């Protein structure tokens, strides 16, 4: 007979990330993990960034970390992206152990599923999909990089960047990240494809693999696929137009290179963190638009963060339904329930409040311009990892604030609120009254 859950799923999920960060920090402080000594705060910052698959760093990982340190970083990225609970279940499966009710409930919470039915089978499919996708990408990228780096380095670089891209981490072993590959369409397509696949959500991928007709897909899958296509297309066009004549970013490139780089810059803020341009040289409108992309994020039950694309779509749909005086918003001939609308509004409100609080705190602790600080905050909350170049200039307290924000962004602010508060069931109802709004 199964024991009663000793801890709620949100507590276990948050604790698993915290434990991973603690162990990773200890490993990263070992003398043979870095080429030069780093402080505890910097080790904590890097490990938190890797575990939350963010990509922000106060130093260049490629030149500061030894191979041991880089491998630790990779393991943290993979565990942080897919989830520690998924790996725990994978180990139990390999050991042919029974998956108990507790583990099934934790998986249900991790994958944001409505029930525990078939959750272990879903976890198996996700693990197989991750291994297959990363393996195929590693082969293609290795073959492409062999002429440039040689077989050994090409294989290692491919392994690192594929895992980093699929898990939307954005860490790179190159000093300028991926700025040296703006004229390499294959690298752009492979990296962006991994970012998109990892970001649309594992549930969406499984749904598509089981049903080969658009009509048979779930509403969530339809919204993610169509929404991703639309937002990536619009973002590419907007960034292309805004940066077209900016000689510090894409202005000096040829038209094809401008389009490909703009496409890359449209995809990567959806929580990936790679960069092919210097964000510190972008136009202010481009930076503001990029912050919006970082705040939206990608899909639920994925390697991405942000408020999630479906949350954003539901809010937009509910707004239009209100203007049209419709009782419920309708998407793809399906009504969106009030519960989902309220949840989306709560997620957005709490997320905006979180971003504001940390931005406000950093304006007090840091002597840096407002726009770069705002950009850093949105990047940390969305676990994106792109920066205007101020990460290394943060104070020790500022680095801690960003670490906390990355952690909240990965587990979700609502998870923290569920941990800190206890639901209270009210058995009575007060009479309604009028409140004037707007």
Secondary structure, DSSP 8 states (H G I E B T S, - for coil): -----SS-HHHHHHHHHHHHHHHHHHHHTSGGGBSS---HHHHHHHHHHHHTT----SS-HHHHB-HHHHHHHHHHHHHHHH-HHHHHHHHHHHTT----HHHHHHHHHHTT-S-STTHHHHHHHHHHHHHHHHHHHHHHHHHHHHHHH-HHHHHHHHHHHHHHHHTT----SSTTTTGGGTT-HHHHHHHHHHHHHHHH-HHHHHHHHH--SGGGS-HHHHHHHHHHHHHHHHHHHHHHHHHTT-TTTTTTS-HHHHHHHHHHHHHHTTTT---SS-GGGS-HHHHHHHHHHHHH---TTSS--SS-HHHHHHHHHHHHHHHTT-SS-EETTEE--HHHHHHHHHHHHHHHHHHHHHHHHHHHH--S-HHHHHHHHHHHHTT----SS-GGGS-HHHHHHHHHHHHHHHH-HHHHHHHH------------------
